[in-house]
Amino acid sequence: MSTMVTAGDGPPDTPERHGGLIELFLRHRLAANLLIALMVLGGSFALLNLNTQFFPNFELDIVTVRVVWTGASAEDVERGITDPLEQDLRTVDGIRDMTSTSALGVSSITIEFEAGTDMTLALEQVKDRVDQQRNLPDEAETPVVTRIVRYEPVATLLVSGLDNIDELRTLSRQFERELLDRGIARVEFTGLPEDEIAVQVPAVVLYDTGLTLGDIGQRIEGLSRDIPAGSAGRADTARQLRSLDQQREVIGFEDLPLRSDPDLGLLRLGQVAEIERRPRDGEVSVSVDGRPALEMQLMRTETGDSLEAARTLQEWLEKTRPALPPGVQIEVIDAFWELLQERILLLLKNGAGGLLLVLGILFLFLNRHVALRVALGIPIAFTAALIVLWAVGGSINMISLFGFIMSLGIIVDNAIVISEHAYTLHQKGQGATEAAGNGARRMLAPVISASLTTVAPFCH
């Protein structure tokens, strides 16, 4: 007796040999399970290390140079400061673009560097070029070189309840120190006017004393100064010496001597001028119910975590509010972190809804084994995406969360389509392994095409 073996004979559960990843995982199920375990563990690790923030990371490769020349016209600033500095700064390596603005009493130069430039070295080169410039006007102030660092808002606090802006200033500075000590990177104020000392000399006094405004200005500049005076001692016993004569109060300016007068004796500034502390012109004011108030905008660095900063703020508020002076109120407005938290909750809500949808549909039309396996593919796919997001230096932000929410529907649809086709092939007589392989291979091109069609409009 002989047995004839024809094509098609053999175990019904043996898949066709097509090669590729699908064939590999069908033949080696342990490898597939290990890969899933690695994806889940790697995604959990990435989730713990991914930064949570409002906007994606992007670097500002910008350095600014600002020089103040009080009283000079824009034309004088252009000729005396901007043009000489521009000529020297053009030799700095890696400059992409340089723009300048010459205005009344101030020169501002903005330097943008090529992507990937070492900004620490670029900043040092800019400072070196500026320090080498010896032709700036003597009346101009020392140039200020600053690298632009991007901060992101966390929330804004509205502080009110006091009638005196000076008391509010003292209290807000205390709040600032406490928040900075807790980890908030920066605090910016709105409605907290900067003060200035105004010295007003009547014309008749100038005539009687023979002084000029220039004479008085030179005396104030020469006497009200903090000047380094070298050092005393050597090595570990050396101490820096400094003359601390900068006046900061009205009474200090009133005592500044102007000259010795034969009739009046020692003539002081307070005898010839009216001196007062007042807010600078053009300062923004904030009020609540007719009483002074101020806004404190809390900022974090680009590498900081928005939700962590929000937790820090909440802990500080819980500790500070019970100890506030009577009548003082702190309100949280413009809580940017709430928008981020709401989108994260929306993603979790939609993910749970999609999971239940898949389970419900597949339980109704397929079997429970297929339903459970396909439903597990949704969180596994997201954990794999978290690994990629962490590997490329991304973050959980408003844009990436939008991408996750959009892809959620694509994953659910594809899971249903592939599983339904594989189940149909199995019902037609193919083995489970063969049906799974053939279903995945046949639906691979359609689901990729449909996914790209869905995503393409958002890429333009």
C-alpha positions in Angstrom: 0.0 0.0 0.0 1.3 3.4 -0.9 0.3 6.8 0.3 0.3 9.8 -2.1 1.0 13.2 -0.6 -0.4 16.1 -2.6 -0.2 19.9 -2.2 -2.4 21.1 0.5 -2.0 18.0 2.7 -0.5 18.4 6.1 -1.6 19.9 9.4 -4.5 22.3 8.9 -2.9 24.8 11.4 0.3 25.2 9.4 0.6 28.8 8.0 2.0 29.6 4.6 5.7 30.4 4.5 5.8 34.1 3.6 8.6 35.2 5.9 8.8 38.5 7.7 7.8 39.5 11.3 4.3 38.1 11.1 5.6 34.7 10.2 8.3 34.9 12.9 5.9 35.7 15.7 3.4 33.1 14.5 6.1 30.4 14.7 7.7 31.6 17.9 4.9 32.7 20.2 7.3 33.1 23.1 9.2 35.8 21.2 6.0 37.6 20.7 5.1 37.4 24.4 8.6 38.6 25.4 8.3 41.5 23.0 5.0 42.5 24.5 6.4 42.3 28.0 9.4 44.5 27.0 7.1 47.0 25.4 5.0 47.3 28.5 8.0 47.6 30.8 9.7 50.1 28.5 6.6 52.1 28.1 6.1 52.3 31.9 9.7 53.5 32.3 9.3 56.1 29.5 6.0 57.3 31.1 7.8 57.9 34.4 10.7 59.8 32.7 8.7 61.8 30.1 8.4 65.5 30.9 4.8 66.9 31.2 4.5 70.4 29.8 2.2 72.7 27.8 4.3 73.1 24.6 6.9 70.9 23.0 10.6 71.5 23.6 12.4 73.9 21.3 15.5 75.8 21.8 16.0 79.5 21.4 19.5 80.0 20.1 19.3 83.8 20.7 21.7 86.2 22.5 20.8 89.9 23.0 23.1 92.8 23.7 21.5 95.9 25.3 23.2 99.2 25.9 21.5 102.2 27.6 22.6 105.7 26.8 20.3 108.0 28.7 19.2 111.1 26.8 20.8 110.2 23.5 18.8 110.5 20.3 18.2 107.4 18.1 20.6 108.7 15.5 23.4 109.2 18.1 22.7 105.7 19.5 22.9 104.2 16.0 26.3 105.9 15.2 27.9 105.7 18.6 26.8 102.2 19.9 24.9 100.0 17.4 27.2 100.4 14.4 30.5 99.7 16.2 29.0 96.7 18.1 27.5 95.2 14.9 30.9 95.4 13.2 32.6 93.5 16.0 29.8 90.9 16.5 29.8 89.9 12.8 32.9 87.8 13.5 31.2 85.5 16.0 30.9 81.9 14.8 27.6 80.4 13.9 25.5 83.5 13.4 22.4 82.9 11.4 20.8 86.3 11.6 21.5 89.6 13.4 19.0 92.4 13.9 19.4 95.7 15.8 17.1 98.5 17.0 18.3 102.0 17.9 15.8 104.0 19.9 15.8 107.0 22.2 18.4 106.3 24.8 18.9 102.5 24.1 20.5 100.2 21.6 19.3 96.6 21.3 21.0 93.9 19.2 19.5 90.4 18.7 21.8 87.6 17.4 20.2 84.3 16.3 22.6 81.3 15.9 22.4 78.2 13.7 20.7 75.2 15.1 23.0 72.9 17.0 25.4 75.8 18.0 27.1 75.4 21.4 25.3 78.3 23.1 27.7 78.4 26.1 30.6 79.0 23.7 28.5 81.5 21.6 27.6 83.5 24.7 31.2 83.7 25.7 32.3 84.9 22.2 29.6 87.6 22.2 30.7 88.8 25.7 34.4 88.8 24.5 33.6 90.9 21.4 31.5 93.4 23.5 34.3 93.7 26.1 36.8 94.4 23.4 34.9 97.4 22.1 36.6 100.6 23.4 34.9 103.2 21.3 31.5 103.4 23.1 30.5 106.8 24.5 31.6 107.4 28.1 28.1 108.3 29.1 26.7 105.0 28.0 26.0 102.3 30.6 27.8 99.0 30.6 26.5 96.6 27.9 24.3 93.8 29.1 24.7 90.5 27.2 21.9 88.0 27.8 21.1 84.6 26.4 17.3 84.2 25.9 16.0 81.3 28.0 12.5 80.1 27.4 10.1 79.9 30.4 6.6 78.4 30.4 3.8 79.7 32.5 2.4 77.5 35.3 -0.3 79.8 36.7 -1.0 83.4 37.7 -1.7 84.5 41.2 -3.8 87.6 42.0 -2.8 89.1 45.4 -5.1 91.8 46.9 -6.6 93.0 50.1 -4.2 95.8 51.3 -4.6 99.5 50.9 -0.9 100.3 50.7 1.1 99.2 47.7 4.3 99.2 49.8 2.9 96.7 52.2 1.7 94.6 49.2 5.2 94.9 47.7 6.8 93.5 50.9 4.3 90.7 51.1 4.7 89.7 47.4 8.5 89.6 47.7 8.1 87.2 50.6 5.8 85.0 48.5 8.4 85.2 45.7 11.2 83.9 47.9 9.1 81.1 49.3 8.0 79.9 45.8 11.5 80.1 44.4 12.8 78.1 47.4 10.2 75.4 46.6 11.3 75.0 43.0 9.4 77.5 41.0 11.9 78.8 38.4 10.8 82.4 38.0 8.2 84.8 39.2 7.2 87.9 37.2 5.1 90.7 38.6 2.4 92.8 37.0 1.1 95.8 38.9 4.1 96.2 41.1 5.5 99.5 39.9 9.2 100.1 40.0 10.1 103.1 42.1 12.5 106.0 41.3 14.0 108.8 43.3 12.9 112.1 41.8 15.1 115.2 42.4 13.5 118.5 41.4 15.4 121.7 41.7 13.5 125.0 41.2 15.1 127.4 38.7 15.2 130.2 41.3 17.4 128.1 43.6 19.8 127.4 40.7 20.1 131.1 40.1 20.6 131.9 43.8 23.3 129.2 44.4 25.0 129.5 41.0 24.6 125.7 40.5 23.5 124.0 37.3 21.6 120.8 36.8 24.7 119.3 35.4 26.7 120.2 38.5 24.0 118.6 40.7 23.8 115.5 38.6 27.6 115.0 38.7 27.7 115.4 42.4 24.9 112.8 42.8 26.6 110.4 40.4 30.0 110.9 42.1 28.8 110.5 45.7 26.0 107.9 45.5 27.9 104.9 44.3 29.0 101.4 45.3 32.7 101.2 44.3 35.0 98.1 44.5 38.1 99.0 46.5 40.3 95.9 46.0 41.1 93.3 48.5 43.0 93.0 51.8 45.0 90.0 52.9 46.2 87.0 50.9 45.1 83.5 50.1 42.4 82.2 52.4 42.4 85.4 54.6 41.8 87.7 51.6 38.7 89.9 51.9 37.1 92.0 49.3 36.8 95.7 50.0 33.9 97.8 48.7 32.6 101.3 49.2 28.8 101.1 49.9 27.7 104.7 49.3 24.8 104.0 46.9 21.8 105.8 48.4 18.4 104.1 48.2 16.2 106.2 50.5 15.1 109.8 50.3 16.8 110.8 53.5 20.1 109.5 52.1 19.9 111.7 49.1 18.9 114.7 51.2 22.2 114.4 53.2 24.4 114.4 50.1 26.8 117.4 50.2 27.0 119.6 47.2 29.5 122.2 48.2 30.8 124.5 51.0 29.0 127.9 50.9 30.6 130.9 52.7 27.2 132.0 53.9 25.2 128.8 54.2 28.0 126.5 55.3 27.9 123.0 53.9 25.2 123.0 51.2 23.3 119.7 51.0 21.1 118.4 48.3 18.0 118.5 50.5 18.4 122.3 51.0 18.1 123.0 47.3 15.9 120.2 45.9 12.6 118.5 46.5 13.3 114.8 46.7 10.6 112.1 46.6 10.1 108.4 45.9 7.5 107.8 43.2 6.5 105.1 40.7 8.2 105.2 37.3 6.2 106.6 34.4 4.3 104.1 32.2 4.1 101.4 34.8 1.1 99.0 34.6 -1.3 99.1 37.6 -3.7 96.5 38.8 -6.6 97.1 41.2 -9.4 95.0 42.7 -12.5 96.9 44.0 -10.6 100.1 43.9 -7.7 98.8 46.0 -4.2 98.1 44.7 -3.4 94.5 43.7 -0.7 92.7 41.7 -0.4 89.6 39.6 2.4 87.0 40.1 3.0 84.9 37.1 4.8 81.7 38.0 7.1 80.2 35.4 9.0 77.0 35.0 12.0 76.2 32.9 11.7 74.3 29.6 13.0 71.1 31.3 10.6 71.4 34.3 7.4 69.5 34.7 4.2 71.4 34.6 2.2 69.1 36.8 5.0 68.9 39.3 5.1 72.7 39.4 1.3 72.7 39.9 1.6 70.3 42.9 4.3 72.6 44.4 2.0 75.6 44.0 -1.0 73.7 45.6 1.2 72.7 48.6 2.4 76.3 49.0 -1.2 77.6 48.8 -2.4 75.1 51.4 0.3 76.2 53.8 0.2 80.0 53.1 -3.5 80.8 52.9 -4.3 80.1 56.6 -1.4 82.3 57.7 -2.3 85.3 55.5 -2.8 88.7 57.1 -6.5 89.7 57.7 -8.2 90.7 54.4 -5.4 89.5 52.1 -6.5 87.1 49.4 -4.6 85.0 46.9 -6.6 83.8 43.8 -5.3 81.4 41.1 -6.1 82.6 37.6 -4.9 81.4 34.2 -3.9 78.0 35.5 -2.2 76.7 32.3 -1.5 73.3 33.9 -5.3 72.6 34.1 -5.5 72.6 30.3 -2.8 70.0 30.1 -4.4 67.9 32.8 -7.8 68.1 31.1 -6.3 66.8 27.9 -4.6 63.9 29.7 -7.9 63.0 31.3 -9.6 63.2 27.9 -7.0 60.7 26.5 -7.6 58.3 29.4 -11.4 58.7 29.0 -11.3 58.1 25.3 -8.9 55.2 25.8 -11.1 53.5 28.3 -14.1 54.1 26.0 -12.3 52.7 23.0 -11.3 49.6 25.0 -14.9 49.0 26.1 -16.1 49.6 22.5 -13.7 47.0 21.1 -14.6 44.5 23.8 -18.3 45.0 23.3 -18.2 44.7 19.5 -15.9 41.8 19.4 -17.8 39.9 22.2 -21.0 40.4 20.2 -19.7 39.3 16.8 -16.6 37.2 17.5 -15.5 35.2 20.5 -14.2 36.2 23.9 -10.6 35.1 23.2 -10.3 37.3 20.1 -12.0 40.2 21.9 -9.6 40.1 24.9 -6.4 39.7 22.8 -7.4 42.6 20.5 -8.4 44.8 23.4 -5.0 44.3 25.0 -3.4 45.5 21.8 -4.6 49.1 22.4 -2.6 49.8 25.7 0.3 47.8 24.3 0.4 50.0 21.2 0.4 53.1 23.4 3.2 51.9 25.6 5.3 51.3 22.5 4.6 54.8 21.3 5.7 56.2 24.7 9.1 54.4 24.2 9.6 56.1 20.9 8.5 59.4 22.2 11.0 59.2 25.1 13.8 57.9 22.8 13.5 60.9 20.4 13.5 63.4 23.3 9.8 64.3 23.1 7.4 65.1 26.0 3.8 64.8 27.0 2.4 68.1 25.8 -0.7 69.5 24.2 0.4 68.6 20.7 1.6 65.0 21.4 -1.6 64.4 23.5 -3.6 65.5 20.5 -1.7 63.0 18.3 -2.4 60.2 20.9 -6.1 61.1 21.0 -6.3 61.1 17.2 -4.4 57.8 16.8 -6.7 56.2 19.4 -9.5 55.9 16.9 -7.2 54.6 14.2 -5.9 51.8 16.5 -9.4 50.8 17.6 -10.7 50.7 13.9 -7.7 48.7 12.7 -7.9 46.3 15.6 -11.5 45.5 14.7 -10.9 45.2 11.0 -7.9 42.8 11.3 -9.5 40.6 14.0 -12.8 40.4 12.1 -11.1 39.3 8.9 -8.9 36.7 10.7 -12.0 35.4 12.4 -13.8 35.1 9.1 -11.0 33.1 7.6 -11.0 30.8 10.6 -14.7 30.2 10.2 -14.1 29.2 6.5 -11.9 26.4 7.6 -8.4 27.7 8.1 -6.5 26.9 11.3 -6.2 29.5 14.0 -2.5 30.3 13.3 -3.0 30.3 9.5 -6.1 32.5 9.8 -4.2 35.0 12.0 -1.3 35.2 9.6 -3.3 35.5 6.5 -5.7 38.0 8.0 -2.8 40.2 9.2 -1.0 40.0 5.9 -4.0 40.8 3.8 -5.2 43.7 6.0 -1.7 45.2 6.4 -1.8 47.4 3.3 -5.4 48.6 3.7 -5.0 49.6 7.3 -1.7 51.4 6.6 -3.3 53.2 3.7 -6.4 54.2 5.7 -4.2 55.4 8.6 -2.0 57.6 6.3 -5.2 59.0 4.7 -6.5 60.0 8.1 -3.2 61.5 9.3 -2.2 63.3 6.1 -4.6 66.4 6.5 -3.0 67.2 9.8 0.6 67.2 8.4 0.0 70.1 6.1 
